[in-house]
Amino acid sequence: MDRRTARLTLDLPADLHKELKILAAQSGLTMREYCERAIRTQLRTAPKPLTAREAPELAELWDNEDDAVYDDL
């Protein structure tokens, strides 16, 4: 596993923070561990982004300077 990290700061409403803290504790996890697992699960199930290869009909729309910043993602 990659051990490099990046900081994420997230402001939550107090009630959501409390609920998260309780769920993490009930799961035997820290809030960081609980959030990381939830994010990983969400990323695994999220639809993959389209590219011009998968949607050639959209390639012409995407072939412009404004969208060029996304070409290397």
Long-range contacts (C-beta under 8 A, 24 or more apart in sequence): 49-73
